[in-house]
Amino acid sequence: MIHHISKRFFTADVPVLSKYTRHLCHVKLNRPKVLNSLNVEMFDHLMLNLKDWNQDMDTCAVLMTGEGDKAFSAGGDIKALYEAKKKDPSSTLPTIFFRKEYVTDYGFARMRPIQISIWNGITMGGGAGISMHSPIRIATEKSVFAMPECGIGLYPDVGSSYFLSRLPGSLGLYLAVTGSRLSSTELVQAGVATHYVPQARIGDLIEQLKEKINPHTNVVGVSKIVEKFSEKVEPNTSFYEEVEKHFGGASSVEEIHTRCAASQSSFGKKIYQELQKLNPLSQKVTFEQMRRGLQMNLEEAFTMEYRLSMNFVAGTDVYEGVRAALVDKDKNPKWSYKSVFEVPDSVVMQYFERPLATDFKDLYVRSALTKLLEVKRDNIITT
């Protein structure tokens, strides 16, 4: 153990709680009233923890859960970005938020201790970002996973370009474009979660993790501990077949719309109806994002996504989407385009270019993380 490190034990009034037991650190997201949605303060706290874990060889695994039984984390606090922009059009909060979010996500994906994430309840957007890249991802009967960003005029970020594009067949493309939800055992069937553990067994599982994890435990060893509490999940071949029928081999989002519009299956008809509610521009950008992401490593994916995010927040659709979904809640957004067939390909490609703002700086998460972890730990929150 590195004795000069003073581990942080956050008190109950802060948004991230940490508790160490032998070789396991249990981290709990602590904003249950807003479904543990993530804000800048939480990213700062998580980075403080990350710095400790990477230096303290006594911390061998990190368990992440959410306070309450409704959500692991419903996503990033996108409503705060809307309110900041409405109050001050020149607000830098979007820049700060996305940079810190992506560096945190990448830090968790590359940290030394083994990450174990328990998705008990809603896990969406930014909540998935800090956990989808962990080697152990546990679903329960209360788990609900989705990347619903196309519904608010954004796109599925937080490393989804890398993670979703590598799911079997066209599952990732389906989840990214439609924002469809997977729950319970469906998460394991899709390869999004690695294990299914009934909620009633979670408490005993956590106790076993505290007791069994030691400095010699690797990912296989952690998986064996989890498997003692997990249930076997059979594949859902009919679901895969429907996804492939409507999404497999599609050359464009327009083709997906055309297939679903002509579909005679209840799956295709339902998806077609859902697609009409989503932002047309977001859908087309997301399709291109998934195509590119499959050829990228995780660092490259985050660099691309940061450009995309900055281009989206420089536009209007995301604020209109947040207004309709989270502020006025009228569920009637007025998008820039009425249909995916109206969105020019040239406009889509512009979203992948460097933003025109003169003060824009590309984000390279690897170097940003290295620099941040070198900063004196007591200064991390203010940098």
BALOBA-1460 file (C-alpha; in Angstrom, 3 decimals):
// residues 383
<rec num="1" residu="m" x="0.000" y="0.000" z="0.000"/>
<rec num="2" residu="i" x="1.177" y="3.528" z="-0.739"/>
<rec num="3" residu="h" x="0.906" y="5.021" z="2.736"/>
<rec num="4" residu="h" x="1.313" y="8.677" z="1.773"/>
<rec num="5" residu="i" x="-2.073" y="8.644" z="0.023"/>
<rec num="6" residu="s" x="-4.911" y="9.890" z="2.207"/>
<rec num="7" residu="k" x="-8.018" y="8.174" z="0.875"/>
<rec num="8" residu="r" x="-11.088" y="10.366" z="0.612"/>
<rec num="9" residu="f" x="-14.217" y="9.269" z="2.449"/>
<rec num="10" residu="f" x="-16.919" y="11.600" z="1.200"/>
<rec num="11" residu="t" x="-19.710" y="12.512" z="3.569"/>
<rec num="12" residu="a" x="-23.382" y="11.918" z="2.793"/>
<rec num="13" residu="d" x="-24.010" y="15.444" z="1.504"/>
<rec num="14" residu="v" x="-21.667" y="15.130" z="-1.473"/>
<rec num="15" residu="p" x="-22.662" y="13.644" z="-4.833"/>
<rec num="16" residu="v" x="-20.130" y="10.786" z="-4.827"/>
<rec num="17" residu="l" x="-19.647" y="8.470" z="-1.832"/>
<rec num="18" residu="s" x="-16.564" y="6.270" z="-1.386"/>
<rec num="19" residu="k" x="-16.037" y="3.450" z="1.079"/>
<rec num="20" residu="y" x="-12.957" y="1.238" z="1.242"/>
<rec num="21" residu="t" x="-13.088" y="-2.346" z="2.487"/>
<rec num="22" residu="r" x="-9.777" y="-4.181" z="2.280"/>
<rec num="23" residu="h" x="-8.954" y="-4.276" z="-1.437"/>
<rec num="24" residu="l" x="-12.276" y="-2.987" z="-2.752"/>
<rec num="25" residu="c" x="-13.457" y="0.606" z="-3.071"/>
<rec num="26" residu="h" x="-17.252" y="0.935" z="-3.253"/>
<rec num="27" residu="v" x="-18.291" y="4.127" z="-5.054"/>
<rec num="28" residu="k" x="-21.891" y="5.249" z="-4.926"/>
<rec num="29" residu="l" x="-23.388" y="7.988" z="-7.114"/>
<rec num="30" residu="n" x="-25.373" y="10.092" z="-4.679"/>
<rec num="31" residu="r" x="-27.980" y="12.298" z="-6.357"/>
<rec num="32" residu="p" x="-31.055" y="10.052" z="-6.062"/>
<rec num="33" residu="k" x="-33.565" y="12.922" z="-6.363"/>
<rec num="34" residu="v" x="-32.399" y="13.486" z="-9.953"/>
<rec num="35" residu="l" x="-31.774" y="9.786" z="-10.656"/>
<rec num="36" residu="n" x="-28.047" y="10.214" z="-9.986"/>
<rec num="37" residu="s" x="-27.579" y="12.353" z="-13.092"/>
<rec num="38" residu="l" x="-23.974" y="13.461" z="-13.531"/>
<rec num="39" residu="n" x="-22.724" y="17.031" z="-13.302"/>
<rec num="40" residu="v" x="-19.320" y="18.715" z="-13.331"/>
<rec num="41" residu="e" x="-18.934" y="18.406" z="-9.562"/>
<rec num="42" residu="m" x="-19.396" y="14.651" z="-9.789"/>
<rec num="43" residu="f" x="-16.785" y="14.328" z="-12.522"/>
<rec num="44" residu="d" x="-14.363" y="16.229" z="-10.287"/>
<rec num="45" residu="h" x="-15.018" y="13.892" z="-7.364"/>
<rec num="46" residu="l" x="-14.657" y="10.823" z="-9.579"/>
<rec num="47" residu="m" x="-11.312" y="12.107" z="-10.874"/>
<rec num="48" residu="l" x="-10.095" y="12.543" z="-7.308"/>
<rec num="49" residu="n" x="-10.962" y="8.917" z="-6.681"/>
<rec num="50" residu="l" x="-9.336" y="7.826" z="-9.922"/>
<rec num="51" residu="k" x="-6.071" y="9.472" z="-8.958"/>
<rec num="52" residu="d" x="-6.093" y="7.598" z="-5.642"/>
<rec num="53" residu="w" x="-6.879" y="4.225" z="-7.202"/>
<rec num="54" residu="n" x="-4.159" y="4.424" z="-9.839"/>
<rec num="55" residu="q" x="-1.534" y="5.200" z="-7.185"/>
<rec num="56" residu="d" x="-2.740" y="3.002" z="-4.329"/>
<rec num="57" residu="m" x="-1.775" y="-0.591" z="-5.164"/>
<rec num="58" residu="d" x="-3.903" y="-1.786" z="-2.248"/>
<rec num="59" residu="t" x="-7.059" y="-0.864" z="-4.195"/>
<rec num="60" residu="c" x="-7.535" y="-3.815" z="-6.535"/>
<rec num="61" residu="a" x="-11.140" y="-3.319" z="-7.647"/>
<rec num="62" residu="v" x="-13.737" y="-0.552" z="-7.770"/>
<rec num="63" residu="l" x="-17.438" y="-1.302" z="-7.380"/>
<rec num="64" residu="m" x="-19.841" y="1.321" z="-8.733"/>
<rec num="65" residu="t" x="-23.505" y="1.582" z="-7.769"/>
<rec num="66" residu="g" x="-26.166" y="4.281" z="-7.572"/>
<rec num="67" residu="e" x="-27.907" y="5.534" z="-4.443"/>
<rec num="68" residu="g" x="-31.551" y="4.463" z="-4.281"/>
<rec num="69" residu="d" x="-33.218" y="1.689" z="-6.231"/>
<rec num="70" residu="k" x="-34.462" y="3.713" z="-9.217"/>
<rec num="71" residu="a" x="-31.260" y="4.422" z="-11.100"/>
<rec num="72" residu="f" x="-27.574" y="3.744" z="-11.423"/>
<rec num="73" residu="s" x="-27.466" y="7.031" z="-13.341"/>
<rec num="74" residu="a" x="-30.011" y="8.437" z="-15.774"/>
<rec num="75" residu="g" x="-27.271" y="10.296" z="-17.664"/>
<rec num="76" residu="g" x="-25.505" y="13.617" z="-17.767"/>
<rec num="77" residu="d" x="-27.249" y="16.680" z="-16.369"/>
<rec num="78" residu="i" x="-28.074" y="18.042" z="-19.816"/>
<rec num="79" residu="k" x="-30.791" y="20.261" z="-18.398"/>
<rec num="80" residu="a" x="-28.102" y="22.285" z="-16.605"/>
<rec num="81" residu="l" x="-26.447" y="22.982" z="-19.967"/>
<rec num="82" residu="y" x="-29.774" y="24.222" z="-21.336"/>
<rec num="83" residu="e" x="-30.316" y="26.535" z="-18.372"/>
<rec num="84" residu="a" x="-26.753" y="27.880" z="-18.518"/>
<rec num="85" residu="k" x="-27.038" y="28.630" z="-22.233"/>
<rec num="86" residu="k" x="-30.420" y="30.285" z="-21.784"/>
<rec num="87" residu="k" x="-29.039" y="32.519" z="-19.040"/>
<rec num="88" residu="d" x="-25.835" y="33.331" z="-20.926"/>
<rec num="89" residu="p" x="-25.445" y="32.409" z="-24.625"/>
<rec num="90" residu="s" x="-21.668" y="32.630" z="-24.218"/>
<rec num="91" residu="s" x="-21.611" y="30.163" z="-21.309"/>
<rec num="92" residu="t" x="-18.584" y="27.883" z="-21.281"/>
<rec num="93" residu="l" x="-20.354" y="25.186" z="-19.268"/>
<rec num="94" residu="p" x="-20.900" y="22.909" z="-22.298"/>
<rec num="95" residu="t" x="-17.168" y="22.984" z="-23.063"/>
<rec num="96" residu="i" x="-16.224" y="22.284" z="-19.446"/>
<rec num="97" residu="f" x="-18.892" y="19.612" z="-19.025"/>
<rec num="98" residu="f" x="-18.049" y="17.545" z="-22.101"/>
<rec num="99" residu="r" x="-14.276" y="17.781" z="-21.657"/>
<rec num="100" residu="k" x="-14.476" y="16.625" z="-18.050"/>
<rec num="101" residu="e" x="-17.031" y="13.953" z="-18.863"/>
<rec num="102" residu="y" x="-14.994" y="12.380" z="-21.644"/>
<rec num="103" residu="v" x="-11.709" y="12.471" z="-19.736"/>
<rec num="104" residu="t" x="-13.482" y="10.840" z="-16.778"/>
<rec num="105" residu="d" x="-15.026" y="8.186" z="-19.032"/>
<rec num="106" residu="y" x="-11.668" y="7.422" z="-20.595"/>
<rec num="107" residu="g" x="-9.990" y="7.398" z="-17.187"/>
<rec num="108" residu="f" x="-12.420" y="4.768" z="-15.962"/>
<rec num="109" residu="a" x="-11.943" y="2.694" z="-19.099"/>
<rec num="110" residu="r" x="-8.175" y="2.699" z="-18.607"/>
<rec num="111" residu="m" x="-7.777" y="2.703" z="-14.808"/>
<rec num="112" residu="r" x="-5.570" y="0.139" z="-13.088"/>
<rec num="113" residu="p" x="-8.114" y="-1.420" z="-10.652"/>
<rec num="114" residu="i" x="-10.834" y="-3.682" z="-12.043"/>
<rec num="115" residu="q" x="-14.129" y="-1.834" z="-12.455"/>
<rec num="116" residu="i" x="-17.362" y="-3.598" z="-11.485"/>
<rec num="117" residu="s" x="-20.598" y="-1.772" z="-12.333"/>
<rec num="118" residu="i" x="-24.026" y="-2.756" z="-11.016"/>
<rec num="119" residu="w" x="-26.753" y="-1.339" z="-13.237"/>
<rec num="120" residu="n" x="-29.661" y="-1.620" z="-10.818"/>
<rec num="121" residu="g" x="-32.290" y="0.724" z="-12.267"/>
<rec num="122" residu="i" x="-31.999" y="3.278" z="-15.073"/>
<rec num="123" residu="t" x="-28.632" y="3.450" z="-16.811"/>
<rec num="124" residu="m" x="-28.537" y="5.909" z="-19.691"/>
<rec num="125" residu="g" x="-26.275" y="8.398" z="-21.442"/>
<rec num="126" residu="g" x="-23.514" y="9.659" z="-19.186"/>
<rec num="127" residu="g" x="-24.312" y="6.995" z="-16.611"/>
<rec num="128" residu="a" x="-23.450" y="4.394" z="-19.206"/>
<rec num="129" residu="g" x="-20.351" y="6.416" z="-20.100"/>
<rec num="130" residu="i" x="-18.641" y="5.914" z="-16.744"/>
<rec num="131" residu="s" x="-19.480" y="2.205" z="-16.693"/>
<rec num="132" residu="m" x="-19.982" y="0.706" z="-20.177"/>
<rec num="133" residu="h" x="-16.245" y="0.286" z="-20.677"/>
<rec num="134" residu="s" x="-15.774" y="-1.673" z="-17.433"/>
<rec num="135" residu="p" x="-15.054" y="-5.422" z="-17.799"/>
<rec num="136" residu="i" x="-17.800" y="-6.450" z="-15.347"/>
<rec num="137" residu="r" x="-21.264" y="-4.992" z="-16.014"/>
<rec num="138" residu="i" x="-24.106" y="-6.449" z="-13.959"/>
<rec num="139" residu="a" x="-27.796" y="-6.188" z="-14.812"/>
<rec num="140" residu="t" x="-30.714" y="-6.920" z="-12.479"/>
<rec num="141" residu="e" x="-34.432" y="-7.276" z="-13.082"/>
<rec num="142" residu="k" x="-34.709" y="-3.502" z="-12.512"/>
<rec num="143" residu="s" x="-32.077" y="-2.537" z="-15.089"/>
<rec num="144" residu="v" x="-33.082" y="-0.295" z="-17.990"/>
<rec num="145" residu="f" x="-30.367" y="0.695" z="-20.470"/>
<rec num="146" residu="a" x="-30.659" y="3.161" z="-23.331"/>
<rec num="147" residu="m" x="-28.766" y="5.812" z="-25.249"/>
<rec num="148" residu="p" x="-31.732" y="8.115" z="-25.996"/>
<rec num="149" residu="e" x="-29.828" y="11.148" z="-27.255"/>
<rec num="150" residu="c" x="-31.419" y="11.228" z="-30.710"/>
<rec num="151" residu="g" x="-34.655" y="12.073" z="-28.925"/>
<rec num="152" residu="i" x="-33.246" y="15.340" z="-27.579"/>
<rec num="153" residu="g" x="-31.329" y="16.486" z="-30.641"/>
<rec num="154" residu="l" x="-27.955" y="15.036" z="-29.661"/>
<rec num="155" residu="y" x="-26.226" y="11.751" z="-30.500"/>
<rec num="156" residu="p" x="-25.011" y="8.804" z="-28.347"/>
<rec num="157" residu="d" x="-21.635" y="9.933" z="-27.029"/>
<rec num="158" residu="v" x="-19.482" y="8.945" z="-23.977"/>
<rec num="159" residu="g" x="-17.533" y="6.429" z="-26.080"/>
<rec num="160" residu="s" x="-20.582" y="4.834" z="-27.699"/>
<rec num="161" residu="s" x="-18.847" y="5.169" z="-31.062"/>
<rec num="162" residu="y" x="-16.447" y="2.478" z="-29.834"/>
<rec num="163" residu="f" x="-18.651" y="0.386" z="-27.518"/>
<rec num="164" residu="l" x="-21.938" y="0.181" z="-29.419"/>
<rec num="165" residu="s" x="-20.345" y="-0.269" z="-32.829"/>
<rec num="166" residu="r" x="-18.692" y="-3.457" z="-31.548"/>
<rec num="167" residu="l" x="-21.850" y="-5.180" z="-30.309"/>
<rec num="168" residu="p" x="-22.905" y="-8.271" z="-32.303"/>
<rec num="169" residu="g" x="-24.361" y="-7.660" z="-35.748"/>
<rec num="170" residu="s" x="-26.393" y="-4.460" z="-36.011"/>
<rec num="171" residu="l" x="-27.437" y="-4.278" z="-32.359"/>
<rec num="172" residu="g" x="-25.266" y="-1.251" z="-31.643"/>
<rec num="173" residu="l" x="-26.551" y="0.660" z="-34.643"/>
<rec num="174" residu="y" x="-30.126" y="-0.191" z="-33.636"/>
<rec num="175" residu="l" x="-29.604" y="1.034" z="-30.049"/>
<rec num="176" residu="a" x="-27.756" y="4.173" z="-31.165"/>
<rec num="177" residu="v" x="-30.196" y="5.374" z="-33.814"/>
<rec num="178" residu="t" x="-33.468" y="4.430" z="-32.116"/>
<rec num="179" residu="g" x="-32.582" y="5.014" z="-28.462"/>
<rec num="180" residu="s" x="-34.535" y="1.829" z="-27.733"/>
<rec num="181" residu="r" x="-34.457" y="0.434" z="-24.225"/>
<rec num="182" residu="l" x="-33.083" y="-2.902" z="-23.112"/>
<rec num="183" residu="s" x="-34.028" y="-4.237" z="-19.712"/>
<rec num="184" residu="s" x="-33.212" y="-7.071" z="-17.356"/>
<rec num="185" residu="t" x="-31.874" y="-10.172" z="-19.150"/>
<rec num="186" residu="e" x="-32.059" y="-8.417" z="-22.540"/>
<rec num="187" residu="l" x="-28.879" y="-6.574" z="-21.601"/>
<rec num="188" residu="v" x="-26.924" y="-9.810" z="-21.323"/>
<rec num="189" residu="q" x="-28.500" y="-11.197" z="-24.482"/>
<rec num="190" residu="a" x="-27.311" y="-8.117" z="-26.378"/>
<rec num="191" residu="g" x="-23.805" y="-8.194" z="-24.911"/>
<rec num="192" residu="v" x="-24.311" y="-4.838" z="-23.199"/>
<rec num="193" residu="a" x="-24.112" y="-6.390" z="-19.713"/>
<rec num="194" residu="t" x="-21.811" y="-9.285" z="-18.837"/>
<rec num="195" residu="h" x="-23.888" y="-10.847" z="-16.021"/>
<rec num="196" residu="y" x="-27.466" y="-11.018" z="-14.752"/>
<rec num="197" residu="v" x="-27.856" y="-11.069" z="-10.960"/>
<rec num="198" residu="p" x="-31.308" y="-10.836" z="-9.309"/>
<rec num="199" residu="q" x="-31.578" y="-7.801" z="-7.049"/>
<rec num="200" residu="a" x="-32.173" y="-9.994" z="-3.998"/>
<rec num="201" residu="r" x="-28.645" y="-11.409" z="-4.391"/>
<rec num="202" residu="i" x="-26.827" y="-8.111" z="-4.885"/>
<rec num="203" residu="g" x="-26.193" y="-7.538" z="-1.162"/>
<rec num="204" residu="d" x="-24.583" y="-10.952" z="-0.739"/>
<rec num="205" residu="l" x="-22.573" y="-10.443" z="-3.929"/>
<rec num="206" residu="i" x="-21.152" y="-7.168" z="-2.623"/>
<rec num="207" residu="e" x="-20.138" y="-8.843" z="0.643"/>
<rec num="208" residu="q" x="-18.362" y="-11.601" z="-1.280"/>
<rec num="209" residu="l" x="-16.535" y="-9.064" z="-3.418"/>
<rec num="210" residu="k" x="-15.336" y="-7.299" z="-0.278"/>
<rec num="211" residu="e" x="-14.160" y="-10.571" z="1.227"/>
<rec num="212" residu="k" x="-12.696" y="-12.368" z="-1.789"/>
<rec num="213" residu="i" x="-10.938" y="-9.705" z="-3.835"/>
<rec num="214" residu="n" x="-7.224" y="-9.605" z="-3.155"/>
<rec num="215" residu="p" x="-4.053" y="-8.266" z="-4.831"/>
<rec num="216" residu="h" x="-3.885" y="-11.362" z="-7.038"/>
<rec num="217" residu="t" x="-7.478" y="-11.188" z="-8.298"/>
<rec num="218" residu="n" x="-7.828" y="-10.573" z="-12.030"/>
<rec num="219" residu="v" x="-10.907" y="-9.995" z="-14.210"/>
<rec num="220" residu="v" x="-11.460" y="-13.740" z="-14.580"/>
<rec num="221" residu="g" x="-11.364" y="-14.101" z="-10.807"/>
<rec num="222" residu="v" x="-13.922" y="-11.320" z="-10.324"/>
<rec num="223" residu="s" x="-16.136" y="-12.876" z="-12.964"/>
<rec num="224" residu="k" x="-16.056" y="-16.211" z="-11.122"/>
<rec num="225" residu="i" x="-17.203" y="-14.489" z="-7.931"/>
<rec num="226" residu="v" x="-20.075" y="-12.800" z="-9.786"/>
<rec num="227" residu="e" x="-21.054" y="-16.021" z="-11.557"/>
<rec num="228" residu="k" x="-21.849" y="-17.664" z="-8.206"/>
<rec num="229" residu="f" x="-24.734" y="-15.202" z="-7.849"/>
<rec num="230" residu="s" x="-25.720" y="-14.800" z="-11.489"/>
<rec num="231" residu="e" x="-28.289" y="-16.634" z="-13.581"/>
<rec num="232" residu="k" x="-27.752" y="-18.080" z="-17.036"/>
<rec num="233" residu="v" x="-29.400" y="-16.110" z="-19.807"/>
<rec num="234" residu="e" x="-30.507" y="-17.783" z="-23.026"/>
<rec num="235" residu="p" x="-30.092" y="-15.915" z="-26.337"/>
<rec num="236" residu="n" x="-33.094" y="-14.293" z="-28.029"/>
<rec num="237" residu="t" x="-32.612" y="-15.287" z="-31.654"/>
<rec num="238" residu="s" x="-35.925" y="-13.873" z="-32.873"/>
<rec num="239" residu="f" x="-34.972" y="-10.413" z="-31.612"/>
<rec num="240" residu="y" x="-31.588" y="-10.594" z="-33.354"/>
<rec num="241" residu="e" x="-33.290" y="-11.616" z="-36.581"/>
<rec num="242" residu="e" x="-35.681" y="-8.653" z="-36.457"/>
<rec num="243" residu="v" x="-32.845" y="-6.213" z="-35.815"/>
<rec num="244" residu="e" x="-30.801" y="-7.600" z="-38.699"/>
<rec num="245" residu="k" x="-33.793" y="-7.610" z="-41.022"/>
<rec num="246" residu="h" x="-34.366" y="-3.882" z="-40.516"/>
<rec num="247" residu="f" x="-30.837" y="-2.594" z="-39.789"/>
<rec num="248" residu="g" x="-28.345" y="-5.142" z="-41.114"/>
<rec num="249" residu="g" x="-26.306" y="-3.984" z="-44.085"/>
<rec num="250" residu="a" x="-28.181" y="-0.685" z="-44.392"/>
<rec num="251" residu="s" x="-26.199" y="1.916" z="-46.324"/>
<rec num="252" residu="s" x="-28.015" y="4.879" z="-44.747"/>
<rec num="253" residu="v" x="-30.604" y="5.903" z="-42.174"/>
<rec num="254" residu="e" x="-32.937" y="6.588" z="-45.075"/>
<rec num="255" residu="e" x="-32.737" y="2.918" z="-46.010"/>
<rec num="256" residu="i" x="-33.613" y="1.925" z="-42.432"/>
<rec num="257" residu="h" x="-36.663" y="4.179" z="-42.547"/>
<rec num="258" residu="t" x="-37.706" y="2.694" z="-45.871"/>
<rec num="259" residu="r" x="-37.332" y="-0.866" z="-44.591"/>
<rec num="260" residu="c" x="-39.300" y="-0.160" z="-41.422"/>
<rec num="261" residu="a" x="-42.030" y="1.690" z="-43.325"/>
<rec num="262" residu="a" x="-42.546" y="-1.363" z="-45.528"/>
<rec num="263" residu="s" x="-42.263" y="-3.870" z="-42.704"/>
<rec num="264" residu="q" x="-45.096" y="-6.268" z="-41.975"/>
<rec num="265" residu="s" x="-43.759" y="-7.202" z="-38.524"/>
<rec num="266" residu="s" x="-44.855" y="-5.559" z="-35.299"/>
<rec num="267" residu="f" x="-41.169" y="-4.849" z="-34.558"/>
<rec num="268" residu="g" x="-40.647" y="-2.954" z="-37.808"/>
<rec num="269" residu="k" x="-43.887" y="-1.011" z="-37.489"/>
<rec num="270" residu="k" x="-43.074" y="0.015" z="-33.904"/>
<rec num="271" residu="i" x="-39.556" y="1.123" z="-34.808"/>
<rec num="272" residu="y" x="-40.834" y="3.161" z="-37.745"/>
<rec num="273" residu="q" x="-43.237" y="5.028" z="-35.447"/>
<rec num="274" residu="e" x="-40.463" y="5.683" z="-32.944"/>
<rec num="275" residu="l" x="-38.060" y="6.951" z="-35.600"/>
<rec num="276" residu="q" x="-40.532" y="9.648" z="-36.623"/>
<rec num="277" residu="k" x="-40.290" y="11.176" z="-33.134"/>
<rec num="278" residu="l" x="-36.511" y="11.475" z="-33.160"/>
<rec num="279" residu="n" x="-34.337" y="14.277" z="-34.476"/>
<rec num="280" residu="p" x="-33.645" y="13.629" z="-38.185"/>
<rec num="281" residu="l" x="-30.232" y="15.308" z="-38.099"/>
<rec num="282" residu="s" x="-29.232" y="13.328" z="-35.008"/>
<rec num="283" residu="q" x="-30.198" y="10.077" z="-36.691"/>
<rec num="284" residu="k" x="-28.079" y="10.766" z="-39.761"/>
<rec num="285" residu="v" x="-25.075" y="11.924" z="-37.730"/>
<rec num="286" residu="t" x="-25.393" y="8.864" z="-35.486"/>
<rec num="287" residu="f" x="-25.412" y="6.474" z="-38.444"/>
<rec num="288" residu="e" x="-22.173" y="8.014" z="-39.743"/>
<rec num="289" residu="q" x="-20.726" y="8.052" z="-36.214"/>
<rec num="290" residu="m" x="-21.267" y="4.299" z="-35.803"/>
<rec num="291" residu="r" x="-19.738" y="3.627" z="-39.217"/>
<rec num="292" residu="r" x="-16.603" y="5.594" z="-38.344"/>
<rec num="293" residu="g" x="-16.404" y="4.375" z="-34.753"/>
<rec num="294" residu="l" x="-15.935" y="0.761" z="-35.782"/>
<rec num="295" residu="q" x="-12.600" y="1.716" z="-37.334"/>
<rec num="296" residu="m" x="-11.377" y="3.783" z="-34.355"/>
<rec num="297" residu="n" x="-9.714" y="3.052" z="-31.050"/>
<rec num="298" residu="l" x="-11.282" y="4.494" z="-27.904"/>
<rec num="299" residu="e" x="-9.084" y="7.600" z="-27.861"/>
<rec num="300" residu="e" x="-9.931" y="8.437" z="-31.454"/>
<rec num="301" residu="a" x="-13.616" y="7.887" z="-30.737"/>
<rec num="302" residu="f" x="-13.580" y="10.457" z="-27.930"/>
<rec num="303" residu="t" x="-11.764" y="12.996" z="-30.104"/>
<rec num="304" residu="m" x="-14.443" y="12.577" z="-32.759"/>
<rec num="305" residu="e" x="-17.242" y="12.759" z="-30.219"/>
<rec num="306" residu="y" x="-15.921" y="15.957" z="-28.661"/>
<rec num="307" residu="r" x="-16.032" y="17.651" z="-32.073"/>
<rec num="308" residu="l" x="-19.557" y="16.342" z="-32.568"/>
<rec num="309" residu="s" x="-20.684" y="17.581" z="-29.160"/>
<rec num="310" residu="m" x="-19.282" y="21.045" z="-29.667"/>
<rec num="311" residu="n" x="-20.929" y="21.275" z="-33.076"/>
<rec num="312" residu="f" x="-24.255" y="20.137" z="-31.656"/>
<rec num="313" residu="v" x="-24.244" y="22.636" z="-28.762"/>
<rec num="314" residu="a" x="-23.388" y="25.389" z="-31.253"/>
<rec num="315" residu="g" x="-26.670" y="24.626" z="-33.014"/>
<rec num="316" residu="t" x="-30.278" y="24.874" z="-31.878"/>
<rec num="317" residu="d" x="-31.801" y="21.402" z="-32.039"/>
<rec num="318" residu="v" x="-30.332" y="20.125" z="-28.768"/>
<rec num="319" residu="y" x="-31.774" y="23.056" z="-26.817"/>
<rec num="320" residu="e" x="-35.131" y="22.573" z="-28.496"/>
<rec num="321" residu="g" x="-34.994" y="18.880" z="-27.668"/>
<rec num="322" residu="v" x="-34.170" y="19.503" z="-24.009"/>
<rec num="323" residu="r" x="-36.901" y="22.123" z="-23.811"/>
<rec num="324" residu="a" x="-39.519" y="19.741" z="-25.184"/>
<rec num="325" residu="a" x="-38.421" y="16.736" z="-23.124"/>
<rec num="326" residu="l" x="-37.218" y="18.163" z="-19.810"/>
<rec num="327" residu="v" x="-38.293" y="21.810" z="-19.421"/>
<rec num="328" residu="d" x="-41.746" y="22.459" z="-20.909"/>
<rec num="329" residu="k" x="-42.279" y="18.705" z="-21.335"/>
<rec num="330" residu="d" x="-44.686" y="19.181" z="-24.237"/>
<rec num="331" residu="k" x="-42.975" y="16.348" z="-26.162"/>
<rec num="332" residu="n" x="-43.345" y="18.401" z="-29.333"/>
<rec num="333" residu="p" x="-39.905" y="19.590" z="-30.471"/>
<rec num="334" residu="k" x="-39.587" y="21.708" z="-33.617"/>
<rec num="335" residu="w" x="-36.539" y="20.269" z="-35.355"/>
<rec num="336" residu="s" x="-34.465" y="21.969" z="-38.045"/>
<rec num="337" residu="y" x="-35.462" y="19.236" z="-40.487"/>
<rec num="338" residu="k" x="-38.771" y="17.394" z="-40.661"/>
<rec num="339" residu="s" x="-37.399" y="14.160" z="-42.114"/>
<rec num="340" residu="v" x="-34.114" y="12.305" z="-42.533"/>
<rec num="341" residu="f" x="-34.728" y="12.546" z="-46.273"/>
<rec num="342" residu="e" x="-34.424" y="16.351" z="-46.005"/>
<rec num="343" residu="v" x="-31.046" y="16.394" z="-44.213"/>
<rec num="344" residu="p" x="-28.213" y="17.044" z="-46.710"/>
<rec num="345" residu="d" x="-25.239" y="14.704" z="-46.448"/>
<rec num="346" residu="s" x="-22.987" y="17.761" z="-46.633"/>
<rec num="347" residu="v" x="-24.507" y="19.090" z="-43.393"/>
<rec num="348" residu="v" x="-23.926" y="15.744" z="-41.684"/>
<rec num="349" residu="m" x="-20.257" y="15.728" z="-42.686"/>
<rec num="350" residu="q" x="-19.762" y="19.235" z="-41.301"/>
<rec num="351" residu="y" x="-20.527" y="17.910" z="-37.827"/>
<rec num="352" residu="f" x="-17.391" y="15.747" z="-37.986"/>
<rec num="353" residu="e" x="-15.151" y="18.725" z="-38.801"/>
<rec num="354" residu="r" x="-13.444" y="20.991" z="-36.302"/>
<rec num="355" residu="p" x="-15.907" y="23.614" z="-35.009"/>
<rec num="356" residu="l" x="-15.426" y="27.079" z="-36.455"/>
<rec num="357" residu="a" x="-15.019" y="28.764" z="-33.052"/>
<rec num="358" residu="t" x="-11.590" y="30.393" z="-32.907"/>
<rec num="359" residu="d" x="-10.999" y="29.192" z="-29.342"/>
<rec num="360" residu="f" x="-11.794" y="25.533" z="-30.086"/>
<rec num="361" residu="k" x="-9.194" y="22.975" z="-29.042"/>
<rec num="362" residu="d" x="-9.435" y="19.304" z="-29.935"/>
<rec num="363" residu="l" x="-9.697" y="16.891" z="-27.026"/>
<rec num="364" residu="y" x="-7.120" y="14.130" z="-26.825"/>
<rec num="365" residu="v" x="-8.298" y="12.172" z="-23.804"/>
<rec num="366" residu="r" x="-5.109" y="10.215" z="-23.228"/>
<rec num="367" residu="s" x="-2.854" y="13.252" z="-22.878"/>
<rec num="368" residu="a" x="-5.564" y="15.185" z="-21.008"/>
<rec num="369" residu="l" x="-5.913" y="12.354" z="-18.492"/>
<rec num="370" residu="t" x="-2.153" y="12.074" z="-18.031"/>
<rec num="371" residu="k" x="-1.857" y="15.798" z="-17.408"/>
<rec num="372" residu="l" x="-4.778" y="15.802" z="-14.980"/>
<rec num="373" residu="l" x="-3.437" y="12.901" z="-12.941"/>
<rec num="374" residu="e" x="-0.113" y="14.700" z="-12.604"/>
<rec num="375" residu="v" x="-1.790" y="17.727" z="-11.020"/>
<rec num="376" residu="k" x="-1.537" y="17.962" z="-7.257"/>
<rec num="377" residu="r" x="-4.581" y="16.058" z="-6.044"/>
<rec num="378" residu="d" x="-5.989" y="18.902" z="-3.860"/>
<rec num="379" residu="n" x="-6.169" y="21.104" z="-6.937"/>
<rec num="380" residu="i" x="-8.064" y="18.724" z="-9.205"/>
<rec num="381" residu="i" x="-11.515" y="20.104" z="-8.433"/>
<rec num="382" residu="t" x="-10.581" y="23.640" z="-9.454"/>
<rec num="383" residu="t" x="-8.729" y="22.840" z="-12.684"/>
